[in-house]
């Protein structure tokens, strides 16, 4: 799965129609989020840093909840926007999930292992675990 990295308000207009997960490097306003969900009706999750999560308004969170969009907290480590506008979450993460589930690990145990092994936030791993069940 790919996470689309958006680093400016102007960039929202360039996002492709079928994006599923978007990471904002800036604090998106309610207007920015509404533009995103209009531009990308299939978006499933918005990924933002912990510091930006604290500044998201309750009304924005309600809009996301009504639309079924998950607000994920975490960072995109080591990503260089000048090289690619996407962060690629490798297929190996899904292979790990399958492997751990086949060996009887609970989702909580899988979260702990993947957080340690893949340097991803717990929230993004929970999102991938949930999407893997579907």
N, C-alpha and C positions, 0 to 999 in steps of 0.2 A: 504494500500500500504506500502511496505517496502522500506526503503532507505538503500542501502548497504554502509557501512562506510569503507573507505580504508585509512589506516594510514601509508602505506609505498609503495615505488615503487615496491618492490618484491611481494607485495600482489595483484597487478593488475593481475598477471598471474593466481591467484586462483579464480578470480571472475567467477561466473557462466555465461553461455552463454546467458541466457534470462533476465538478470538484466535490469530494466527500469530506475531507478534513482540511481546515485552513488554520495556519498559525499566524497570529498578528504579532509583529515585533513592536508595535506601538499600542497605546491604549485606544481601542476603538470606541467611538461614541455610539449612542443609540442609532443615530443616522447612518453611521458606517455599517453597523450590523444589519440594519434594514436594507441597505443597498446590497450587502453581501447576499442575504437570503433572497432578494429579488433577482440578483444576477445569477445565483447558483441555487436553484430550488431543491437540489438533491443533497445539499450540504447536511452532514450528519453531526459534525462536531467542529467547535471552534476551540483552538488551543492557544492559551495565553499564559504569560508568566504569573507567578504568585503575586508580585507587586501590582500588576495590572488588574488582577482579579479583584483585589480589594477596592478598586475604584469603579468597577462596573455597577451601574445603578440597578436597583431592585426591579424597576420597570423593564429594563433590558433583559434581565434574567427571566422575567415572566414571559417576554416575547419569545425568547429561546425555548423555554419550557413548553409553551403553547404549540410551537412549531416542531417540537420533538428534537431539538438540537441540543447536544450535550456540550456544556462548557467545561473544558479540560484544562487543568492547571499543570504547567510544566515548562521546561525550556527546551530549546533545540540547541544541543551542544555541538560546537565545532562546525556549524554550517556556514558556508561561504556563499552568499547570495550572488556574488559576481560569477560563480561557477555554475550554479544551478538554482532555479527558483523553487525546487522541490527538495524535500528531505525524504529519502527513500527508506522506509522501514522494511527491512529485508524479509524475504520469504522464510528465512531461517527462524524468525521469531514465531511464526505460525507452526513451523516444524517443532520448535521447543514446546509450544503449547500442546500440540498433539502428543508429543513424547511424554510430557509430564502427566497429562490426563490419562494416557494409556497405562502409566505406572501408578495410578491411583492418587496423585497429588490433588489437593483441593485448590480452588481458585486463589485462596489467600496464600497458600504455599507457592503457587506458581508466580503470583505477583512478587513475592519476596525474592525468588530466584531470578526472575527476569529483570527486576530493578537492579539487582547486583550485577548480572551478567551483561545486560544490554545498555546500561546507563540511560534508561528512560524513566520518566516519572511514573509513580504508581497510578495516577489518573489515566494516563495514556495506555498503560498496560491493562487496566480495568476495562477501558473502552474496547481494546482489541480482544480481550477475553470474551466480553459480551458479544461483540460482532462475530466472533468465531463460533459461538453457540447457535447463531441464527442460520 
